[in-house]
């Protein structure tokens, strides 16, 4: 059971950084379940592809990009 009504975020876009694992992956998953088109960002290409594939398997719209936010 979800706290949110179905398709609460339909037509919305969400970006979640550090979303290849842990709590941020769960946040991205919940946003997708609520109907948002989600883009996840992470430094690890292998982990982010696996995370995106897991969400896509549930029939949700998911994009992924490799990105880092640290200073050089």
Backbone atoms as SQL, in Angstrom:
CREATE TABLE atoms (id INTEGER PRIMARY KEY, chain TEXT, resi INTEGER, resn TEXT, atom TEXT, x REAL, y REAL, z REAL);
INSERT INTO atoms VALUES
  (1, 'A', 1, 'UNK', 'N', 0.847, -1.186, 0.000),
  (2, 'A', 1, 'UNK', 'CA', 0.000, 0.000, 0.000),
  (3, 'A', 1, 'UNK', 'C', 0.889, 1.244, 0.000),
  (4, 'A', 2, 'UNK', 'N', 0.520, 2.205, -0.805),
  (5, 'A', 2, 'UNK', 'CA', 1.282, 3.438, -0.909),
  (6, 'A', 2, 'UNK', 'C', 0.617, 4.558, -0.124),
  (7, 'A', 3, 'UNK', 'N', 1.431, 5.461, 0.341),
  (8, 'A', 3, 'UNK', 'CA', 0.930, 6.641, 1.029),
  (9, 'A', 3, 'UNK', 'C', 0.300, 7.612, 0.039),
  (10, 'A', 4, 'UNK', 'N', 0.731, 7.549, -1.209),
  (11, 'A', 4, 'UNK', 'CA', 0.300, 8.486, -2.237),
  (12, 'A', 4, 'UNK', 'C', -0.780, 7.890, -3.125),
  (13, 'A', 5, 'UNK', 'N', -1.651, 8.735, -3.636),
  (14, 'A', 5, 'UNK', 'CA', -2.676, 8.250, -4.566),
  (15, 'A', 5, 'UNK', 'C', -2.012, 7.863, -5.887),
  (16, 'A', 6, 'UNK', 'N', -2.658, 6.990, -6.638),
  (17, 'A', 6, 'UNK', 'CA', -2.120, 6.531, -7.910),
  (18, 'A', 6, 'UNK', 'C', -1.873, 7.707, -8.847),
  (19, 'A', 7, 'UNK', 'N', -0.744, 7.642, -9.547),
  (20, 'A', 7, 'UNK', 'CA', -0.363, 8.640, -10.552),
  (21, 'A', 7, 'UNK', 'C', -0.300, 10.062, -10.019),
  (22, 'A', 8, 'UNK', 'N', 0.006, 10.209, -8.742),
  (23, 'A', 8, 'UNK', 'CA', 0.136, 11.530, -8.130),
  (24, 'A', 8, 'UNK', 'C', 1.146, 12.401, -8.884),
  (25, 'A', 9, 'UNK', 'N', 2.210, 11.781, -9.376),
  (26, 'A', 9, 'UNK', 'CA', 3.271, 12.540, -10.050),
  (27, 'A', 9, 'UNK', 'C', 3.275, 12.352, -11.567),
  (28, 'A', 10, 'UNK', 'N', 2.164, 11.894, -12.125),
  (29, 'A', 10, 'UNK', 'CA', 2.067, 11.715, -13.577),
  (30, 'A', 10, 'UNK', 'C', 2.330, 13.042, -14.274),
  (31, 'A', 11, 'UNK', 'N', 3.154, 13.003, -15.305),
  (32, 'A', 11, 'UNK', 'CA', 3.484, 14.216, -16.046),
  (33, 'A', 11, 'UNK', 'C', 4.605, 15.033, -15.415),
  (34, 'A', 12, 'UNK', 'N', 5.145, 14.559, -14.303),
  (35, 'A', 12, 'UNK', 'CA', 6.236, 15.257, -13.620),
  (36, 'A', 12, 'UNK', 'C', 7.541, 14.524, -13.883),
  (37, 'A', 13, 'UNK', 'N', 8.647, 15.240, -13.730),
  (38, 'A', 13, 'UNK', 'CA', 9.977, 14.663, -13.895),
  (39, 'A', 13, 'UNK', 'C', 10.751, 14.834, -12.602),
  (40, 'A', 14, 'UNK', 'N', 11.480, 13.797, -12.213),
  (41, 'A', 14, 'UNK', 'CA', 12.297, 13.848, -11.004),
  (42, 'A', 14, 'UNK', 'C', 13.728, 13.449, -11.344),
  (43, 'A', 15, 'UNK', 'N', 14.694, 14.120, -10.727),
  (44, 'A', 15, 'UNK', 'CA', 16.107, 13.782, -10.840),
  (45, 'A', 15, 'UNK', 'C', 16.585, 13.372, -9.458),
  (46, 'A', 16, 'UNK', 'N', 17.248, 12.223, -9.374),
  (47, 'A', 16, 'UNK', 'CA', 17.753, 11.740, -8.083),
  (48, 'A', 16, 'UNK', 'C', 19.231, 11.406, -8.251),
  (49, 'A', 17, 'UNK', 'N', 20.083, 12.133, -7.527),
  (50, 'A', 17, 'UNK', 'CA', 21.529, 11.894, -7.584),
  (51, 'A', 17, 'UNK', 'C', 21.917, 10.809, -6.589),
  (52, 'A', 18, 'UNK', 'N', 22.955, 10.062, -6.917),
  (53, 'A', 18, 'UNK', 'CA', 23.429, 9.002, -6.035),
  (54, 'A', 18, 'UNK', 'C', 22.437, 7.867, -5.921),
  (55, 'A', 19, 'UNK', 'N', 21.744, 7.586, -7.012),
  (56, 'A', 19, 'UNK', 'CA', 20.604, 6.664, -6.955),
  (57, 'A', 19, 'UNK', 'C', 20.906, 5.257, -7.444),
  (58, 'A', 20, 'UNK', 'N', 22.178, 4.861, -7.464),
  (59, 'A', 20, 'UNK', 'CA', 22.482, 3.505, -7.901),
  (60, 'A', 20, 'UNK', 'C', 22.274, 2.478, -6.792),
  (61, 'A', 21, 'UNK', 'N', 22.097, 2.936, -5.561),
  (62, 'A', 21, 'UNK', 'CA', 21.867, 2.012, -4.441),
  (63, 'A', 21, 'UNK', 'C', 21.348, 2.789, -3.234),
  (64, 'A', 22, 'UNK', 'N', 20.982, 2.038, -2.221),
  (65, 'A', 22, 'UNK', 'CA', 20.610, 2.635, -0.946),
  (66, 'A', 22, 'UNK', 'C', 19.320, 3.422, -0.962),
  (67, 'A', 23, 'UNK', 'N', 19.243, 4.386, -0.065),
  (68, 'A', 23, 'UNK', 'CA', 18.003, 5.146, 0.123),
  (69, 'A', 23, 'UNK', 'C', 17.636, 5.952, -1.115),
  (70, 'A', 24, 'UNK', 'N', 18.623, 6.464, -1.840),
  (71, 'A', 24, 'UNK', 'CA', 18.299, 7.252, -3.031),
  (72, 'A', 24, 'UNK', 'C', 17.706, 6.389, -4.142),
  (73, 'A', 25, 'UNK', 'N', 18.128, 5.130, -4.230),
  (74, 'A', 25, 'UNK', 'CA', 17.503, 4.216, -5.184),
  (75, 'A', 25, 'UNK', 'C', 16.057, 3.961, -4.780),
  (76, 'A', 26, 'UNK', 'N', 15.806, 3.811, -3.502),
  (77, 'A', 26, 'UNK', 'CA', 14.432, 3.609, -3.031),
  (78, 'A', 26, 'UNK', 'C', 13.570, 4.842, -3.289),
  (79, 'A', 27, 'UNK', 'N', 14.143, 6.025, -3.119),
  (80, 'A', 27, 'UNK', 'CA', 13.414, 7.261, -3.419),
  (81, 'A', 27, 'UNK', 'C', 13.057, 7.305, -4.902),
  (82, 'A', 28, 'UNK', 'N', 14.023, 6.994, -5.763),
  (83, 'A', 28, 'UNK', 'CA', 13.768, 6.992, -7.208),
  (84, 'A', 28, 'UNK', 'C', 12.686, 5.981, -7.567),
  (85, 'A', 29, 'UNK', 'N', 12.734, 4.818, -6.940),
  (86, 'A', 29, 'UNK', 'CA', 11.736, 3.788, -7.197),
  (87, 'A', 29, 'UNK', 'C', 10.351, 4.252, -6.793),
  (88, 'A', 30, 'UNK', 'N', 10.235, 4.869, -5.626),
  (89, 'A', 30, 'UNK', 'CA', 8.929, 5.354, -5.149),
  (90, 'A', 30, 'UNK', 'C', 8.397, 6.484, -6.027),
  (91, 'A', 31, 'UNK', 'N', 9.282, 7.372, -6.471),
  (92, 'A', 31, 'UNK', 'CA', 8.847, 8.438, -7.375),
  (93, 'A', 31, 'UNK', 'C', 8.309, 7.847, -8.676),
  (94, 'A', 32, 'UNK', 'N', 8.991, 6.835, -9.206),
  (95, 'A', 32, 'UNK', 'CA', 8.533, 6.173, -10.429),
  (96, 'A', 32, 'UNK', 'C', 7.193, 5.487, -10.196),
  (97, 'A', 33, 'UNK', 'N', 7.035, 4.848, -9.044),
  (98, 'A', 33, 'UNK', 'CA', 5.766, 4.188, -8.731),
  (99, 'A', 33, 'UNK', 'C', 4.617, 5.188, -8.636),
  (100, 'A', 34, 'UNK', 'N', 4.946, 6.426, -8.250),
  (101, 'A', 34, 'UNK', 'CA', 3.927, 7.472, -8.151),
  (102, 'A', 34, 'UNK', 'C', 3.643, 8.120, -9.504),
  (103, 'A', 35, 'UNK', 'N', 4.328, 7.636, -10.569),
  (104, 'A', 35, 'UNK', 'CA', 4.025, 8.106, -11.912),
  (105, 'A', 35, 'UNK', 'C', 5.009, 9.072, -12.526),
  (106, 'A', 36, 'UNK', 'N', 6.049, 9.472, -11.792),
  (107, 'A', 36, 'UNK', 'CA', 7.023, 10.426, -12.326),
  (108, 'A', 36, 'UNK', 'C', 7.946, 9.745, -13.335),
  (109, 'A', 37, 'UNK', 'N', 8.394, 10.513, -14.313),
  (110, 'A', 37, 'UNK', 'CA', 9.475, 10.081, -15.196),
  (111, 'A', 37, 'UNK', 'C', 10.756, 10.398, -14.434),
  (112, 'A', 38, 'UNK', 'N', 11.543, 9.389, -14.118),
  (113, 'A', 38, 'UNK', 'CA', 12.686, 9.570, -13.225),
  (114, 'A', 38, 'UNK', 'C', 13.995, 9.431, -13.981),
  (115, 'A', 39, 'UNK', 'N', 14.925, 10.334, -13.687),
  (116, 'A', 39, 'UNK', 'CA', 16.295, 10.236, -14.167),
  (117, 'A', 39, 'UNK', 'C', 17.175, 10.045, -12.952),
  (118, 'A', 40, 'UNK', 'N', 17.966, 8.968, -12.956),
  (119, 'A', 40, 'UNK', 'CA', 18.873, 8.730, -11.847),
  (120, 'A', 40, 'UNK', 'C', 20.294, 9.038, -12.287),
  (121, 'A', 41, 'UNK', 'N', 21.068, 9.575, -11.367),
  (122, 'A', 41, 'UNK', 'CA', 22.451, 9.968, -11.621),
  (123, 'A', 41, 'UNK', 'C', 23.362, 9.224, -10.663),
  (124, 'A', 42, 'UNK', 'N', 24.529, 8.798, -11.157),
  (125, 'A', 42, 'UNK', 'CA', 25.495, 8.109, -10.319),
  (126, 'A', 42, 'UNK', 'C', 26.842, 8.117, -11.015),
  (127, 'A', 43, 'UNK', 'N', 27.923, 7.922, -10.244),
  (128, 'A', 43, 'UNK', 'CA', 29.265, 7.841, -10.819),
  (129, 'A', 43, 'UNK', 'C', 29.564, 6.467, -11.393),
  (130, 'A', 44, 'UNK', 'N', 28.886, 5.436, -10.920),
  (131, 'A', 44, 'UNK', 'CA', 29.187, 4.053, -11.304),
  (132, 'A', 44, 'UNK', 'C', 28.292, 3.589, -12.457),
  (133, 'A', 45, 'UNK', 'N', 28.854, 3.437, -13.666),
  (134, 'A', 45, 'UNK', 'CA', 28.020, 3.054, -14.816),
  (135, 'A', 45, 'UNK', 'C', 27.371, 1.676, -14.679),
  (136, 'A', 46, 'UNK', 'N', 28.077, 0.711, -14.119),
  (137, 'A', 46, 'UNK', 'CA', 27.500, -0.630, -13.978),
  (138, 'A', 46, 'UNK', 'C', 26.350, -0.645, -12.986),
  (139, 'A', 47, 'UNK', 'N', 26.553, -0.008, -11.843),
  (140, 'A', 47, 'UNK', 'CA', 25.517, -0.003, -10.810),
  (141, 'A', 47, 'UNK', 'C', 24.291, 0.780, -11.253),
  (142, 'A', 48, 'UNK', 'N', 24.508, 1.882, -11.966),
  (143, 'A', 48, 'UNK', 'CA', 23.362, 2.700, -12.363),
  (144, 'A', 48, 'UNK', 'C', 22.535, 2.002, -13.442),
  (145, 'A', 49, 'UNK', 'N', 23.201, 1.262, -14.331),
  (146, 'A', 49, 'UNK', 'CA', 22.457, 0.536, -15.354),
  (147, 'A', 49, 'UNK', 'C', 21.604, -0.558, -14.719),
  (148, 'A', 50, 'UNK', 'N', 22.157, -1.260, -13.741),
  (149, 'A', 50, 'UNK', 'CA', 21.394, -2.299, -13.038),
  (150, 'A', 50, 'UNK', 'C', 20.209, -1.695, -12.284),
  (151, 'A', 51, 'UNK', 'N', 20.422, -0.543, -11.645),
  (152, 'A', 51, 'UNK', 'CA', 19.342, 0.114, -10.904),
  (153, 'A', 51, 'UNK', 'C', 18.230, 0.555, -11.852),
  (154, 'A', 52, 'UNK', 'N', 18.595, 1.151, -12.977),
  (155, 'A', 52, 'UNK', 'CA', 17.598, 1.613, -13.945),
  (156, 'A', 52, 'UNK', 'C', 16.833, 0.436, -14.531),
  (157, 'A', 53, 'UNK', 'N', 17.539, -0.652, -14.827),
  (158, 'A', 53, 'UNK', 'CA', 16.882, -1.834, -15.394),
  (159, 'A', 53, 'UNK', 'C', 15.866, -2.415, -14.415),
  (160, 'A', 54, 'UNK', 'N', 16.214, -2.411, -13.126),
  (161, 'A', 54, 'UNK', 'CA', 15.293, -2.924, -12.114),
  (162, 'A', 54, 'UNK', 'C', 13.999, -2.137, -12.056),
  (163, 'A', 55, 'UNK', 'N', 14.083, -0.843, -12.217),
  (164, 'A', 55, 'UNK', 'CA', 12.885, -0.001, -12.189),
  (165, 'A', 55, 'UNK', 'C', 12.109, -0.143, -13.492),
  (166, 'A', 56, 'UNK', 'N', 12.818, -0.225, -14.622),
  (167, 'A', 56, 'UNK', 'CA', 12.154, -0.403, -15.917),
  (168, 'A', 56, 'UNK', 'C', 11.385, -1.719, -15.981),
  (169, 'A', 57, 'UNK', 'N', 11.906, -2.762, -15.333),
  (170, 'A', 57, 'UNK', 'CA', 11.233, -4.063, -15.331),
  (171, 'A', 57, 'UNK', 'C', 9.829, -3.972, -14.739),
  (172, 'A', 58, 'UNK', 'N', 9.617, -2.985, -13.898),
  (173, 'A', 58, 'UNK', 'CA', 8.306, -2.794, -13.278),
  (174, 'A', 58, 'UNK', 'C', 7.390, -1.946, -14.157),
  (175, 'A', 59, 'UNK', 'N', 7.861, -1.650, -15.386),
  (176, 'A', 59, 'UNK', 'CA', 7.035, -0.898, -16.331),
  (177, 'A', 59, 'UNK', 'C', 7.052, 0.598, -16.110),
  (178, 'A', 60, 'UNK', 'N', 8.080, 1.091, -15.458),
  (179, 'A', 60, 'UNK', 'CA', 8.182, 2.529, -15.171),
  (180, 'A', 60, 'UNK', 'C', 9.158, 3.201, -16.111),
  (181, 'A', 61, 'UNK', 'N', 8.915, 4.467, -16.387),
  (182, 'A', 61, 'UNK', 'CA', 9.805, 5.245, -17.249),
  (183, 'A', 61, 'UNK', 'C', 11.039, 5.640, -16.449),
  (184, 'A', 62, 'UNK', 'N', 12.206, 5.289, -16.965),
  (185, 'A', 62, 'UNK', 'CA', 13.443, 5.510, -16.224),
  (186, 'A', 62, 'UNK', 'C', 14.559, 5.860, -17.186),
  (187, 'A', 63, 'UNK', 'N', 15.331, 6.871, -16.838),
  (188, 'A', 63, 'UNK', 'CA', 16.523, 7.255, -17.588),
  (189, 'A', 63, 'UNK', 'C', 17.678, 7.232, -16.603),
  (190, 'A', 64, 'UNK', 'N', 18.882, 7.033, -17.120),
  (191, 'A', 64, 'UNK', 'CA', 20.043, 7.047, -16.232),
  (192, 'A', 64, 'UNK', 'C', 21.200, 7.770, -16.920),
  (193, 'A', 65, 'UNK', 'N', 21.989, 8.456, -16.106),
  (194, 'A', 65, 'UNK', 'CA', 23.143, 9.179, -16.601),
  (195, 'A', 65, 'UNK', 'C', 24.282, 9.034, -15.608),
  (196, 'A', 66, 'UNK', 'N', 25.478, 8.877, -16.135),
  (197, 'A', 66, 'UNK', 'CA', 26.650, 8.845, -15.280),
  (198, 'A', 66, 'UNK', 'C', 27.058, 10.284, -15.004),
  (199, 'A', 67, 'UNK', 'N', 27.203, 10.622, -13.731),
  (200, 'A', 67, 'UNK', 'CA', 27.568, 11.986, -13.356),
  (201, 'A', 67, 'UNK', 'C', 28.188, 11.976, -11.978),
  (202, 'A', 68, 'UNK', 'N', 29.102, 12.899, -11.751),
  (203, 'A', 68, 'UNK', 'CA', 29.712, 13.073, -10.443),
  (204, 'A', 68, 'UNK', 'C', 29.567, 14.519, -10.013),
  (205, 'A', 69, 'UNK', 'N', 29.392, 14.739, -8.755),
  (206, 'A', 69, 'UNK', 'CA', 29.186, 16.097, -8.236),
  (207, 'A', 69, 'UNK', 'C', 30.381, 16.590, -7.418),
  (208, 'A', 70, 'UNK', 'N', 31.411, 15.780, -7.291),
  (209, 'A', 70, 'UNK', 'CA', 32.579, 16.155, -6.486),
  (210, 'A', 70, 'UNK', 'C', 33.421, 17.184, -7.224),
  (211, 'A', 71, 'UNK', 'N', 34.112, 17.966, -6.459),
  (212, 'A', 71, 'UNK', 'CA', 35.050, 18.925, -7.052),
  (213, 'A', 71, 'UNK', 'C', 36.296, 18.193, -7.507),
  (214, 'A', 72, 'UNK', 'N', 36.916, 18.646, -8.613),
  (215, 'A', 72, 'UNK', 'CA', 38.140, 17.978, -9.100),
  (216, 'A', 72, 'UNK', 'C', 39.305, 18.175, -8.157);
